[in-house]
């Protein structure tokens, strides 16, 4: 009898956690209902719960885009990636294995610590 109630508890807890994650994902991917004002410029959108001037919003987005353009990770041509896609990419790990580095050995150490030795 106790095993059955414990199983029900964990099933309800897992269902509740799944529900919270779905609501969180929905809020991250679709914030529009919570913001009265928005403006878009190129592939960026600015949302606010307070009214603002569209011209001022576009100026801010131009500044943000100029700063993003300095990053090698940003591409204005891409349509973007959803937060769920970004999470999946993070979980999947690197796209390619790390290249071999001659003369480099990792891990170990005298007490099994994570030290590294060698020259790059």
Secondary structure as UniProt FT lines:
FT   HELIX           2..29
FT   HELIX           32..34
FT   STRAND          37..41
FT   TURN            42..43
FT   STRAND          44..48
FT   HELIX           54..69
FT   TURN            72..73
FT   TURN            76..77
FT   HELIX           83..92
FT   TURN            102..103
FT   STRAND          104..106
FT   TURN            110..111
FT   STRAND          116..118
//
